[in-house]
Amino acid sequence: MFCPDSVDWGNLAAWVAGLLTAATLAFGVYQWWKFRSDAAEDERIAQARRVYTWLDSNHNRLVVGNSSSEPVYAVVVHYV
């Protein structure tokens, strides 16, 4: 029997599945982009994490050290 107000549930299910697939793909691309940018940020600051400072034994001078294999240029230390 034909009913003009009926919903074709099979067609609706295909649309919902297609939208969920697209949303999953978009979420996967976003996660890949975020992981890639986080890895680039970690790589960018990896050398800066190996630069350190301490007070000498007389507490009148700051000593800056670098435990990385790369040189550090233009170090600015503010002592308060």
N, CA, C and O atoms as a GROMACS GRO file, in nm:
protein
  320
    1MET      N    1   0.083  -0.117   0.000
    1MET     CA    2   0.000   0.000   0.000
    1MET      C    3   0.089   0.124   0.000
    1MET      O    4   0.183   0.131   0.078
    2PHE      N    5   0.061   0.218  -0.083
    2PHE     CA    6   0.140   0.340  -0.096
    2PHE      C    7   0.088   0.446   0.000
    2PHE      O    8  -0.032   0.475   0.005
    3CYS      N    9   0.179   0.503   0.077
    3CYS     CA   10   0.142   0.611   0.170
    3CYS      C   11   0.236   0.728   0.144
    3CYS      O   12   0.356   0.713   0.164
    4PRO      N   13   0.188   0.843   0.100
    4PRO     CA   14   0.276   0.955   0.065
    4PRO      C   15   0.348   1.016   0.184
    4PRO      O   16   0.450   1.083   0.164
    5ASP      N   17   0.302   0.997   0.305
    5ASP     CA   18   0.366   1.057   0.423
    5ASP      C   19   0.463   0.961   0.493
    5ASP      O   20   0.518   0.996   0.597
    6SER      N   21   0.484   0.844   0.438
    6SER     CA   22   0.572   0.748   0.504
    6SER      C   23   0.718   0.786   0.478
    6SER      O   24   0.750   0.854   0.381
    7VAL      N   25   0.804   0.741   0.567
    7VAL     CA   26   0.947   0.768   0.559
    7VAL      C   27   1.016   0.642   0.510
    7VAL      O   28   0.988   0.533   0.558
    8ASP      N   29   1.107   0.658   0.416
    8ASP     CA   30   1.186   0.546   0.368
    8ASP      C   31   1.303   0.528   0.463
    8ASP      O   32   1.406   0.594   0.449
    9TRP      N   33   1.288   0.439   0.562
    9TRP     CA   34   1.388   0.424   0.668
    9TRP      C   35   1.521   0.371   0.614
    9TRP      O   36   1.626   0.402   0.671
   10GLY      N   37   1.520   0.295   0.511
   10GLY     CA   38   1.645   0.248   0.452
   10GLY      C   39   1.725   0.362   0.395
   10GLY      O   40   1.847   0.366   0.412
   11ASN      N   41   1.662   0.455   0.329
   11ASN     CA   42   1.729   0.572   0.274
   11ASN      C   43   1.779   0.663   0.385
   11ASN      O   44   1.889   0.718   0.376
   12LEU      N   45   1.699   0.679   0.491
   12LEU     CA   46   1.740   0.761   0.605
   12LEU      C   47   1.863   0.700   0.674
   12LEU      O   48   1.955   0.772   0.712
   13ALA      N   49   1.864   0.569   0.688
   13ALA     CA   50   1.978   0.502   0.751
   13ALA      C   51   2.105   0.521   0.668
   13ALA      O   52   2.214   0.538   0.724
   14ALA      N   53   2.093   0.519   0.537
   14ALA     CA   54   2.209   0.540   0.450
   14ALA      C   55   2.262   0.682   0.467
   14ALA      O   56   2.384   0.703   0.470
   15TRP      N   57   2.173   0.780   0.478
   15TRP     CA   58   2.216   0.918   0.499
   15TRP      C   59   2.286   0.934   0.634
   15TRP      O   60   2.391   0.998   0.643
   16VAL      N   61   2.229   0.877   0.739
   16VAL     CA   62   2.290   0.886   0.871
   16VAL      C   63   2.427   0.818   0.871
   16VAL      O   64   2.522   0.873   0.927
   17ALA      N   65   2.439   0.703   0.810
   17ALA     CA   66   2.567   0.634   0.802
   17ALA      C   67   2.669   0.716   0.724
   17ALA      O   68   2.786   0.723   0.761
   18GLY      N   69   2.624   0.778   0.617
   18GLY     CA   70   2.715   0.863   0.539
   18GLY      C   71   2.762   0.983   0.619
   18GLY      O   72   2.880   1.018   0.614
   19LEU      N   73   2.671   1.047   0.693
   19LEU     CA   74   2.710   1.163   0.775
   19LEU      C   75   2.804   1.122   0.887
   19LEU      O   76   2.900   1.194   0.915
   20LEU      N   77   2.778   1.009   0.951
   20LEU     CA   78   2.868   0.962   1.056
   20LEU      C   79   3.005   0.924   1.001
   20LEU      O   80   3.106   0.947   1.068
   21THR      N   81   3.009   0.868   0.883
   21THR     CA   82   3.138   0.836   0.820
   21THR      C   83   3.216   0.964   0.791
   21THR      O   84   3.336   0.970   0.815
   22ALA      N   85   3.148   1.065   0.739
   22ALA     CA   86   3.215   1.193   0.711
   22ALA      C   87   3.264   1.258   0.840
   22ALA      O   88   3.374   1.313   0.844
   23ALA      N   89   3.183   1.252   0.946
   23ALA     CA   90   3.224   1.309   1.074
   23ALA      C   91   3.345   1.235   1.131
   23ALA      O   92   3.435   1.298   1.186
   24THR      N   93   3.347   1.104   1.118
   24THR     CA   94   3.461   1.024   1.165
   24THR      C   95   3.587   1.058   1.087
   24THR      O   96   3.695   1.070   1.145
   25LEU      N   97   3.575   1.075   0.957
   25LEU     CA   98   3.689   1.113   0.875
   25LEU      C   99   3.741   1.251   0.915
   25LEU      O  100   3.862   1.271   0.927
   26ALA      N  101   3.650   1.346   0.936
   26ALA     CA  102   3.691   1.481   0.977
   26ALA      C  103   3.761   1.477   1.112
   26ALA      O  104   3.862   1.544   1.132
   27PHE      N  105   3.709   1.399   1.205
   27PHE     CA  106   3.771   1.386   1.336
   27PHE      C  107   3.910   1.322   1.326
   27PHE      O  108   4.002   1.364   1.395
   28GLY      N  109   3.925   1.223   1.240
   28GLY     CA  110   4.055   1.161   1.220
   28GLY      C  111   4.157   1.257   1.162
   28GLY      O  112   4.273   1.258   1.203
   29VAL      N  113   4.115   1.338   1.066
   29VAL     CA  114   4.205   1.439   1.008
   29VAL      C  115   4.244   1.541   1.113
   29VAL      O  116   4.360   1.582   1.120
   30TYR      N  117   4.148   1.583   1.196
   30TYR     CA  118   4.178   1.679   1.303
   30TYR      C  119   4.279   1.620   1.402
   30TYR      O  120   4.374   1.688   1.441
   31GLN      N  121   4.259   1.495   1.441
   31GLN     CA  122   4.352   1.431   1.534
   31GLN      C  123   4.492   1.419   1.474
   31GLN      O  124   4.591   1.441   1.544
   32TRP      N  125   4.502   1.386   1.347
   32TRP     CA  126   4.632   1.377   1.280
   32TRP      C  127   4.700   1.513   1.278
   32TRP      O  128   4.819   1.524   1.306
   33TRP      N  129   4.623   1.618   1.246
   33TRP     CA  130   4.680   1.753   1.241
   33TRP      C  131   4.726   1.796   1.380
   33TRP      O  132   4.834   1.855   1.392
   34LYS      N  133   4.649   1.769   1.484
   34LYS     CA  134   4.686   1.807   1.620
   34LYS      C  135   4.810   1.731   1.664
   34LYS      O  136   4.900   1.789   1.724
   35PHE      N  137   4.816   1.601   1.636
   35PHE     CA  138   4.935   1.523   1.673
   35PHE      C  139   5.058   1.577   1.602
   35PHE      O  140   5.166   1.587   1.662
   36ARG      N  141   5.042   1.610   1.475
   36ARG     CA  142   5.155   1.662   1.398
   36ARG      C  143   5.203   1.796   1.453
   36ARG      O  144   5.323   1.819   1.462
   37SER      N  145   5.111   1.886   1.489
   37SER     CA  146   5.151   2.017   1.541
   37SER      C  147   5.210   2.003   1.681
   37SER      O  148   5.302   2.078   1.715
   38ASP      N  149   5.159   1.909   1.764
   38ASP     CA  150   5.217   1.886   1.896
   38ASP      C  151   5.358   1.831   1.884
   38ASP      O  152   5.446   1.869   1.962
   39ALA      N  153   5.382   1.742   1.790
   39ALA     CA  154   5.515   1.686   1.770
   39ALA      C  155   5.612   1.793   1.722
   39ALA      O  156   5.728   1.795   1.764
   40ALA      N  157   5.565   1.883   1.636
   40ALA     CA  158   5.651   1.992   1.588
   40ALA      C  159   5.684   2.087   1.703
   40ALA      O  160   5.797   2.136   1.712
   41GLU      N  161   5.588   2.113   1.791
   41GLU     CA  162   5.612   2.200   1.906
   41GLU      C  163   5.713   2.136   2.001
   41GLU      O  164   5.802   2.204   2.051
   42ASP      N  165   5.700   2.006   2.026
   42ASP     CA  166   5.796   1.936   2.112
   42ASP      C  167   5.936   1.940   2.052
   42ASP      O  168   6.034   1.958   2.123
   43GLU      N  169   5.945   1.924   1.920
   43GLU     CA  170   6.075   1.928   1.854
   43GLU      C  171   6.135   2.069   1.862
   43GLU      O  172   6.257   2.084   1.876
   44ARG      N  173   6.050   2.170   1.852
   44ARG     CA  174   6.098   2.308   1.854
   44ARG      C  175   6.155   2.347   1.990
   44ARG      O  176   6.253   2.420   1.997
   45ILE      N  177   6.094   2.299   2.098
   45ILE     CA  178   6.140   2.339   2.230
   45ILE      C  179   6.228   2.235   2.298
   45ILE      O  180   6.264   2.252   2.414
   46ALA      N  181   6.263   2.128   2.228
   46ALA     CA  182   6.343   2.021   2.288
   46ALA      C  183   6.480   2.073   2.332
   46ALA      O  184   6.527   2.036   2.440
   47GLN      N  185   6.543   2.156   2.252
   47GLN     CA  186   6.675   2.206   2.289
   47GLN      C  187   6.666   2.307   2.400
   47GLN      O  188   6.754   2.313   2.486
   48ALA      N  189   6.560   2.388   2.402
   48ALA     CA  190   6.544   2.488   2.507
   48ALA      C  191   6.526   2.423   2.644
   48ALA      O  192   6.559   2.483   2.746
   49ARG      N  193   6.475   2.302   2.648
   49ARG     CA  194   6.458   2.232   2.775
   49ARG      C  195   6.592   2.188   2.834
   49ARG      O  196   6.599   2.154   2.952
   50ARG      N  197   6.696   2.187   2.754
   50ARG     CA  198   6.828   2.144   2.802
   50ARG      C  199   6.916   2.260   2.847
   50ARG      O  200   7.032   2.240   2.882
   51VAL      N  201   6.861   2.380   2.847
   51VAL     CA  202   6.934   2.498   2.896
   51VAL      C  203   6.888   2.522   3.038
   51VAL      O  204   6.768   2.523   3.065
   52TYR      N  205   6.980   2.542   3.130
   52TYR     CA  206   6.945   2.557   3.271
   52TYR      C  207   7.033   2.664   3.335
   52TYR      O  208   7.132   2.708   3.276
   53THR      N  209   6.998   2.705   3.454
   53THR     CA  210   7.074   2.807   3.525
   53THR      C  211   7.072   2.778   3.675
   53THR      O  212   6.982   2.711   3.725
   54TRP      N  213   7.172   2.828   3.745
   54TRP     CA  214   7.178   2.815   3.890
   54TRP      C  215   7.261   2.929   3.945
   54TRP      O  216   7.335   2.995   3.872
   55LEU      N  217   7.249   2.952   4.076
   55LEU     CA  218   7.331   3.052   4.145
   55LEU      C  219   7.463   2.990   4.184
   55LEU      O  220   7.469   2.873   4.222
   56ASP      N  221   7.572   3.068   4.175
   56ASP     CA  222   7.700   3.014   4.217
   56ASP      C  223   7.706   3.007   4.370
   56ASP      O  224   7.610   3.045   4.437
   57SER      N  225   7.815   2.960   4.424
   57SER     CA  226   7.825   2.937   4.569
   57SER      C  227   7.817   3.066   4.651
   57SER      O  228   7.777   3.061   4.768
   58ASN      N  229   7.853   3.180   4.592
   58ASN     CA  230   7.846   3.308   4.665
   58ASN      C  231   7.711   3.376   4.650
   58ASN      O  232   7.687   3.480   4.712
   59HIS      N  233   7.624   3.322   4.571
   59HIS     CA  234   7.489   3.376   4.544
   59HIS      C  235   7.493   3.517   4.487
   59HIS      O  236   7.404   3.597   4.513
   60ASN      N  237   7.595   3.547   4.409
   60ASN     CA  238   7.603   3.679   4.348
   60ASN      C  239   7.611   3.673   4.195
   60ASN      O  240   7.627   3.775   4.129
   61ARG      N  241   7.601   3.553   4.140
   61ARG     CA  242   7.615   3.539   3.996
   61ARG      C  243   7.533   3.419   3.949
   61ARG      O  244   7.529   3.315   4.015
   62LEU      N  245   7.466   3.435   3.835
   62LEU     CA  246   7.392   3.326   3.773
   62LEU      C  247   7.482   3.256   3.672
   62LEU      O  248   7.550   3.321   3.594
   63VAL      N  249   7.481   3.125   3.674
   63VAL     CA  250   7.559   3.046   3.580
   63VAL      C  251   7.458   2.976   3.489
   63VAL      O  252   7.365   2.910   3.536
   64VAL      N  253   7.477   2.991   3.358
   64VAL     CA  254   7.389   2.930   3.260
   64VAL      C  255   7.460   2.811   3.198
   64VAL      O  256   7.575   2.822   3.156
   65GLY      N  257   7.391   2.697   3.192
   65GLY     CA  258   7.448   2.577   3.134
   65GLY      C  259   7.366   2.528   3.016
   65GLY      O  260   7.248   2.560   3.004
   66ASN      N  261   7.430   2.450   2.930
   66ASN     CA  262   7.365   2.395   2.812
   66ASN      C  263   7.406   2.249   2.800
   66ASN      O  264   7.522   2.219   2.771
   67SER      N  265   7.311   2.157   2.823
   67SER     CA  266   7.344   2.015   2.814
   67SER      C  267   7.311   1.956   2.678
   67SER      O  268   7.326   1.836   2.657
   68SER      N  269   7.267   2.039   2.585
   68SER     CA  270   7.236   1.989   2.451
   68SER      C  271   7.361   1.991   2.365
   68SER      O  272   7.463   2.049   2.402
   69SER      N  273   7.352   1.928   2.250
   69SER     CA  274   7.467   1.923   2.159
   69SER      C  275   7.471   2.043   2.065
   69SER      O  276   7.566   2.057   1.988
   70GLU      N  277   7.370   2.128   2.071
   70GLU     CA  278   7.365   2.246   1.984
   70GLU      C  279   7.394   2.372   2.064
   70GLU      O  280   7.360   2.380   2.182
   71PRO      N  281   7.456   2.472   2.000
   71PRO     CA  282   7.483   2.597   2.071
   71PRO      C  283   7.356   2.678   2.094
   71PRO      O  284   7.256   2.662   2.023
   72VAL      N  285   7.362   2.765   2.193
   72VAL     CA  286   7.250   2.854   2.225
   72VAL      C  287   7.299   2.996   2.204
   72VAL      O  288   7.406   3.034   2.252
   73TYR      N  289   7.221   3.074   2.131
   73TYR     CA  290   7.256   3.212   2.102
   73TYR      C  291   7.157   3.306   2.169
   73TYR      O  292   7.040   3.272   2.189
   74ALA      N  293   7.205   3.424   2.204
   74ALA     CA  294   7.122   3.533   2.257
   74ALA      C  295   7.040   3.490   2.379
   74ALA      O  296   6.917   3.500   2.380
   75VAL      N  297   7.110   3.443   2.482
   75VAL     CA  298   7.043   3.405   2.606
   75VAL      C  299   7.018   3.530   2.688
   75VAL      O  300   7.109   3.611   2.708
   76VAL      N  301   6.896   3.545   2.735
   76VAL     CA  302   6.860   3.658   2.820
   76VAL      C  303   6.811   3.599   2.952
   76VAL      O  304   6.718   3.518   2.953
   77VAL      N  305   6.874   3.640   3.063
   77VAL     CA  306   6.835   3.591   3.195
   77VAL      C  307   6.796   3.711   3.278
   77VAL      O  308   6.872   3.808   3.290
   78HIS      N  309   6.677   3.705   3.337
   78HIS     CA  310   6.630   3.810   3.427
   78HIS      C  311   6.637   3.756   3.569
   78HIS      O  312   6.574   3.655   3.600
   79TYR      N  313   6.713   3.822   3.653
   79TYR     CA  314   6.728   3.779   3.791
   79TYR      C  315   6.660   3.881   3.880
   79TYR      O  316   6.694   3.999   3.877
   80VAL      N  317   6.564   3.836   3.958
   80VAL     CA  318   6.488   3.926   4.045
   80VAL      C  319   6.522   3.893   4.188
   80VAL      O  320   6.470   3.956   4.280
   0.00000   0.00000   0.00000
